Amino acid sequence: MRYPTNDLEHFFMPFTANRAFKAKPRLMVSSKGVECESHDGRTLIDMSSGLFCVPAGHSRPEIADAVSEMLRDCAYVQPFQHGQPAAFELARRLKALYPGDLAYTFFTNSGSESVDTALKIALAYQRAKGQGQRIRLVGRERAYHGVNFGGTSVQGMVKNKEQFGPGVVGVLHMRHTWSKDELYVRGQPERNGVELADDLQRFCDLHGADTIAACIVEPVAGSTGILVPPKGYLERLREICDTHGILLIFDEVITGFGRIGGNFAGQVFGVKADIMTMAKALTNAAIPMGAVAVSDEVYDTIMDAGAGGVELFHGYTYSAHPAACAAALATLDIYEKEGLFERAREMSGYFLDAVFSLKDLPAVTDIRGIGMLAGVDLAPKDGKPGARGGQAVQDLWDEGVLVKMTGDTACIAPPFVAEKRHIDRLADGLRKVFGRY
């Protein structure tokens, strides 16, 4: 369905230079598989899977049919004190994919809501254990955890925080894991993993471990530029959390559902979380939906403290919306029937070879990657961080290649249905554009 575009003025666009966009718009009018059609009739390839959220390719008819059927049969059920079967079936299906002892799912509408929900569950868990003094939360520099107040507070991307005041109090930030001393690393860096994770131990020593409720990290920091954790880092965080009764939360909104080589990153790195967030690829972006998985221990503790009434005073009008559940179930069917997680693992080597082939370009200052996820850093333009990245958005559009730019970093995450010819076109487009800088 195509709509006329007579006036671009009244849409307040998110994370966008609004004036620049409206002066020279980049509109897409259709998308199928790996390709999108622009308003001026050009074909572009989407090499960031939208915003890391369309691994099965755009506009899958199986998902559309499932959503359409659900909207005709059961468009809405209020989720407070009531339910509908698709939500319980989806929770059952997800449990089979989870790493470790994660077993129960709370449904949200986005990754941002998933993060805030996970933080609230962590605080509720500590209170249920009689540890109500545990009110501190630990995040990390250069982390991204969505845009709600809890996620904004624990994240460490400065531009996402500075307009909105101090945020939630009692938040501490560990150092980020990138180092200019170890560049062009494919997979996990070798250096300083344990030392960096020991920031959490320092907070325990300084503030008292019994004041910290949870530590939240992305297993691979995504939106900040694809920062793969050094060896030993996640393992050391797990050890410190176990020692001090701190919950470890993995934000897998980007890394979940096959992106880095397993169902979830926790399985790839062999480290279990107590709580895990997800969204994006959960429905292949067809319908907004997020989720939070919790362990048996977290769930049972909160349930046992509920005294027969409402155990968790939290939820959303659209939690487990029937259409979203239908989209998610259809998406899981596609992943399984087409073996897309396995396909992603098989394509990873070819993809990373293509991205790392850009190492010789003068404007490229670092490349990182794992699975079907990579980041390419560009030298700032005229000493102004972000200016080159802003230019690259338009230049890549003109070249017919879509990737996500964060500052001066290209974040690349091809759909799992991409073929080698698409990867070749990606590499060619990046070389043409970045080679001019």
C-alpha positions, 0 to 999 in steps of 0.5 A: 500500500503506497501513500502520497507524500505531500508534506514532510513537515509534521513528523518529528523524526527519531534519532534523525537530523530532521531539517537535513532529512526534510531538505533531502529526504530518503524515503523507502516505499517498499521492501522485499527480502534484502532489497528496498525501493526508494521513493525515486524508484531506485533499488537499495540493499539493506545491510543492517537488517533494518535496525538489526531487526529483520534477519529473515528479510523484509515483508515475509508473507507468512508473518503477514498472513499470521498477523492478518488471521489473528487480527480477524479472530482476536485483535486484542485481549487486555493482559491484566488478569486475563490472557490469550493462548498465543502468549502462552504458546510463544513463551513455551517456544521461546523457552526451548531457545533460551540458554542456561536456566532462563525459563519464564518470559514477560512480554513488552513492546520494545527493547527499551521497555524490555530493559526497564522491565528487566531492571524493575524485575531485578529490584523486585527480586532483591526486595523479595529476598529481603535485600531492599537496600540493593538499589544500585544498578551497574551499566557500562560506558558506550553501552546502549540500553534503549531510550526509556528512563531506566535504560537511558540511565544505565547506558553510557552513550553521552549524546543519548543522555545529556539532554535529559538530566541525571536520570535514575539515581544510584547508577554506576558505569564500568569502563567500555571494552574497546582499546586502540591498542588492539585494532582490527580484531576478528572475534574476541580480543585477547587483552584485559578482559578480567581487569575490565570486569574487575570494575564491578568488584571495585564498585562492590568494594567502594559502595558495598556489594550489598547495595548493588541489585544488578549489572547490565551489559550487552554481550556485544555492545551493538549500537555504539559500534560493535564492541566484542568483549575481550576474553575472560570479561563476561566470565569474570562478571558472572563470577563477581555477581555470583560471589556477591548476590548481584543479578547479571542481566544480558541485553540481547536485543541486538545479539539474540536470535542467531546474530552472532552464531547461536540462539543467543550470545550467552550460549556463544560465550558460555556465560549464563545470565539471570535475566535477558532482554530481547526484541527486534528479531523476535518478530522480524520487526513486523510488529513491535514486541519485546520480551524479558526472560528470567531464571527459575530462581528469579521467577520463583522468588518473586512468586513466593513473595506475592502472598497470593495476590499480584506478584509484580506490579508492572505491565503494559496495555499491549503486553503479549498483544495477540497480533505480536504473538502471532508475528513472533510465532510465525517468525520462529517457524521461519527461523526453524524451517529455513535453518536461518541461524545455521545459515548465518553461521555458515555465511559469517566467514564470507561476510567478515572477510568482505568487511575486513577487506576494507582495512587498507582504506586510509579513512578506516581506522578500525574494524571489529566483527563476530558472527553476522555483525561488524563495525567499521570506524572512520576517521573524523572529518575536519576534527568533528566527530560524527560529521563523516558519519552523517555524510556517509548516510547520504553517500551510502544511500546514493550508492544503494547500500543501507547500513546504520551509522553511529557517529563515525562508525558503520554498524553492519548486520546483513539479513540471514537470507543475504546471499554472497552476491549481496555481501559482494555488493555491500563490500563494493559499495562501502569501498566506493564510498569510504575510499573517497574519504 
